[in-house]
Amino acid sequence: MRIGRIEAAWDAEALRPAVGWKVWHVDDEARLRSVLYRDPWPVDEPVQAICRRMLNVPHEAPARGCECGIHAGRELGAWDHYLHVEPESRVFGRVLLWGSTLEGAHGWRAAEARPVEIFVPPAVPDQHEVAEGLLAYGVPVHVLVPLREEVLVP
């Protein structure tokens, strides 16, 4: 995988990054957006976490006692619920997380992140066009094909 190259390019290797799973909303221009807030993920730089809640005390994300930060799961299954809502606009992949990072039971919350691999599932219309647009992120993009149902003949 190209994670080592990405770590070096984004000056993340000294920060002991984590790699986790993420689900995104993909917009009409084939750009990644946060599922919850629809914030865009930049093509040419890491995404920076911000806290929208601030809990009466301004703080940098991620913070203990808050849910802010860029979330990524240890397993893709941590985001199963997001894959079933608006599946025609969901893609998923692995992200490199670094900077201030908090580890939890199911994954991490971090200050900065960058995609390292993106998967376009069969539920996304025009899969190949979407995948082509996602190549702008400079990472491998995989088009998934539907599983065939096998018919067993007695």
Secondary structure, 3 states (H helix, E strand, C coil): CCHHHHHHHCCCHHHCCEEEEEEEEECCCCCEECCCCCCECCCCCCEECCCCCHHHCCCCCCCCCCCCCEEEECCHHHHHHHHHCCHHHEEEEEEEEEEEEEECCCEEEEEEEEEEEEEECCCCCCHHHHHHHHHHHCCCEEECCCCCCCCCCC
